[in-house]
Amino acid sequence: MIITNKNKLTMTDGEQIIPSFVEVMEDEIIQNELKSLYLGIANGTDSNGSIDDWECILADRMSAIINDDLEAFEERWNLQGRVYMTTITMPNEAADIIFETLAMDVESSHIDTEIREELQNALDKVKTI
C-alpha cells in the first residue's frame, strides 16, 4: 500500500510505516555524509580520512531510519567526533580580510578568553586549497 502526504511517498508494509526516500534523504547524517563525499571527490582529497566508510554509513543509516532502529545505528557508528568539511570559495582579498580580522580577534583582550581559544582552534583547522 502507498500513502501520499504533502508530496512525500510513504509505503506501508503491514503495520509498519516505511519512510519515503525523500524523508530518508532529509536526514542530517545522510546529508553530511554525501556532502563530505562530494567535497572529497570535488577537491581531489579525502576530506575526513574515511572515504571508504561513506557507503556503509549511508546504507546503515537508511536501514536504521526505515526500520526505526536509530539507537543501534548510534551505538555502531558513534559519529559524534566525525569532522565534516565545508568548502567556501571567495576572492583572495576577501579571505585575507576575514583571516586578518580573526587573527586580531584571537589577540584581542576585548574578547573573552574562551571565545579566543575557540577561534584559534577553528583557525588551526582551516585548510587552504
KEMIKE-345723 format. One record per residue (C-alpha): residue number from 1; residue in three letters; chain; x, y, z. Coordinates in Angstrom, 3 decimals. Layout:
# residues N
(NUM, "ala", "A", (X, Y, Z))
...
***
This chain:
# residues 129
(1, "met", "A", (0.000, 0.000, 0.000))
(2, "ile", "A", (1.258, 3.504, -0.811))
(3, "ile", "A", (0.215, 6.613, 1.096))
(4, "thr", "A", (0.980, 10.113, -0.149))
(5, "asn", "A", (1.281, 13.024, 2.243))
(6, "lys", "A", (2.396, 16.536, 1.212))
(7, "asn", "A", (4.435, 15.415, -1.809))
(8, "lys", "A", (6.030, 12.605, 0.191))
(9, "leu", "A", (5.544, 8.975, -0.605))
(10, "thr", "A", (5.265, 6.611, 2.350))
(11, "met", "A", (4.876, 2.876, 1.859))
(12, "thr", "A", (3.331, 0.603, 4.439))
(13, "asp", "A", (4.351, -2.959, 4.987))
(14, "gly", "A", (1.567, -4.485, 7.047))
(15, "glu", "A", (1.579, -2.484, 10.272))
(16, "gln", "A", (4.949, -0.759, 9.744))
(17, "ile", "A", (5.052, 2.644, 8.004))
(18, "ile", "A", (8.176, 2.884, 5.873))
(19, "pro", "A", (9.572, 6.417, 5.403))
(20, "ser", "A", (9.784, 7.652, 1.838))
(21, "phe", "A", (13.059, 8.186, 0.001))
(22, "val", "A", (12.556, 11.949, 0.342))
(23, "glu", "A", (12.107, 11.612, 4.102))
(24, "val", "A", (15.225, 9.446, 4.388))
(25, "met", "A", (17.272, 11.915, 2.327))
(26, "glu", "A", (16.262, 14.748, 4.679))
(27, "asp", "A", (18.264, 13.079, 7.471))
(28, "glu", "A", (21.153, 15.297, 8.631))
(29, "ile", "A", (23.693, 12.462, 8.908))
(30, "ile", "A", (22.914, 11.242, 5.400))
(31, "gln", "A", (23.233, 14.780, 4.040))
(32, "asn", "A", (26.555, 15.298, 5.855))
(33, "glu", "A", (27.995, 12.014, 4.566))
(34, "leu", "A", (27.001, 12.812, 0.990))
(35, "lys", "A", (28.376, 16.351, 1.272))
(36, "ser", "A", (31.646, 15.073, 2.718))
(37, "leu", "A", (31.960, 12.524, -0.076))
(38, "tyr", "A", (31.193, 15.184, -2.688))
(39, "leu", "A", (33.796, 17.583, -1.283))
(40, "gly", "A", (36.410, 14.831, -1.112))
(41, "ile", "A", (35.855, 13.965, -4.755))
(42, "ala", "A", (35.495, 17.582, -5.932))
(43, "asn", "A", (38.683, 18.673, -4.150))
(44, "gly", "A", (40.603, 15.529, -5.030))
(45, "thr", "A", (41.084, 14.810, -1.335))
(46, "asp", "A", (39.576, 12.527, 1.225))
(47, "ser", "A", (38.172, 15.245, 3.467))
(48, "asn", "A", (37.974, 13.192, 6.654))
(49, "gly", "A", (40.244, 10.176, 6.216))
(50, "ser", "A", (37.419, 7.688, 5.796))
(51, "ile", "A", (36.146, 7.813, 2.234))
(52, "asp", "A", (35.653, 4.036, 2.311))
(53, "asp", "A", (33.177, 4.336, 5.205))
(54, "trp", "A", (30.636, 6.560, 3.467))
(55, "glu", "A", (28.643, 3.854, 1.696))
(56, "cys", "A", (28.482, 1.703, 4.826))
(57, "ile", "A", (27.339, 4.639, 6.940))
(58, "leu", "A", (24.714, 5.654, 4.370))
(59, "ala", "A", (23.347, 2.143, 3.953))
(60, "asp", "A", (23.251, 1.515, 7.705))
(61, "arg", "A", (21.649, 4.898, 8.421))
(62, "met", "A", (18.972, 4.356, 5.759))
(63, "ser", "A", (18.264, 0.919, 7.210))
(64, "ala", "A", (18.067, 2.349, 10.732))
(65, "ile", "A", (15.600, 5.048, 9.621))
(66, "ile", "A", (13.422, 2.616, 7.667))
(67, "asn", "A", (13.452, 0.021, 10.459))
(68, "asp", "A", (13.124, 2.611, 13.239))
(69, "asp", "A", (16.380, 1.490, 14.867))
(70, "leu", "A", (18.375, 4.741, 15.215))
(71, "glu", "A", (19.702, 3.826, 18.653))
(72, "ala", "A", (21.515, 0.765, 17.278))
(73, "phe", "A", (22.974, 2.894, 14.481))
(74, "glu", "A", (24.343, 5.393, 17.013))
(75, "glu", "A", (25.940, 2.568, 19.001))
(76, "arg", "A", (27.561, 1.060, 15.894))
(77, "trp", "A", (28.971, 4.239, 14.379))
(78, "asn", "A", (29.406, 6.834, 17.171))
(79, "leu", "A", (29.770, 9.727, 14.692))
(80, "gln", "A", (29.842, 12.464, 17.325))
(81, "gly", "A", (33.541, 13.158, 16.784))
(82, "arg", "A", (33.351, 12.974, 12.981))
(83, "val", "A", (34.559, 16.100, 11.208))
(84, "tyr", "A", (32.589, 17.253, 8.176))
(85, "met", "A", (34.224, 19.727, 5.806))
(86, "thr", "A", (32.749, 22.833, 4.165))
(87, "thr", "A", (34.192, 24.459, 1.077))
(88, "ile", "A", (33.938, 28.234, 0.721))
(89, "thr", "A", (35.007, 29.957, -2.469))
(90, "met", "A", (35.836, 33.673, -2.287))
(91, "pro", "A", (38.255, 36.178, -3.765))
(92, "asn", "A", (41.722, 36.155, -2.166))
(93, "glu", "A", (41.224, 39.704, -0.912))
(94, "ala", "A", (38.075, 38.692, 0.982))
(95, "ala", "A", (39.830, 35.695, 2.538))
(96, "asp", "A", (42.765, 37.909, 3.566))
(97, "ile", "A", (40.448, 40.379, 5.314))
(98, "ile", "A", (38.497, 37.626, 7.084))
(99, "phe", "A", (41.625, 35.833, 8.315))
(100, "glu", "A", (43.326, 39.082, 9.379))
(101, "thr", "A", (40.210, 40.040, 11.349))
(102, "leu", "A", (40.036, 36.636, 13.019))
(103, "ala", "A", (43.762, 36.781, 13.833))
(104, "met", "A", (43.237, 40.158, 15.515))
(105, "asp", "A", (40.224, 38.803, 17.413))
(106, "val", "A", (42.340, 35.925, 18.763))
(107, "glu", "A", (44.727, 38.502, 20.260))
(108, "ser", "A", (42.074, 40.987, 21.441))
(109, "ser", "A", (41.663, 41.456, 25.179))
(110, "his", "A", (38.120, 42.715, 24.479))
(111, "ile", "A", (37.033, 39.186, 23.578))
(112, "asp", "A", (36.514, 36.536, 26.251))
(113, "thr", "A", (39.424, 34.094, 26.634))
(114, "glu", "A", (37.237, 31.053, 25.957))
(115, "ile", "A", (35.982, 32.558, 22.698))
(116, "arg", "A", (39.534, 33.460, 21.648))
(117, "glu", "A", (40.633, 29.868, 22.278))
(118, "glu", "A", (37.722, 28.567, 20.183))
(119, "leu", "A", (38.652, 30.990, 17.387))
(120, "gln", "A", (42.284, 29.869, 17.486))
(121, "asn", "A", (41.240, 26.232, 17.461))
(122, "ala", "A", (38.997, 26.871, 14.439))
(123, "leu", "A", (41.737, 28.796, 12.618))
(124, "asp", "A", (44.196, 25.974, 13.231))
(125, "lys", "A", (41.835, 23.587, 11.391))
(126, "val", "A", (41.379, 25.755, 8.280))
(127, "lys", "A", (42.944, 24.266, 5.171))
(128, "thr", "A", (43.590, 26.435, 2.105))
(129, "ile", "A", (43.454, 24.504, -1.140))
***
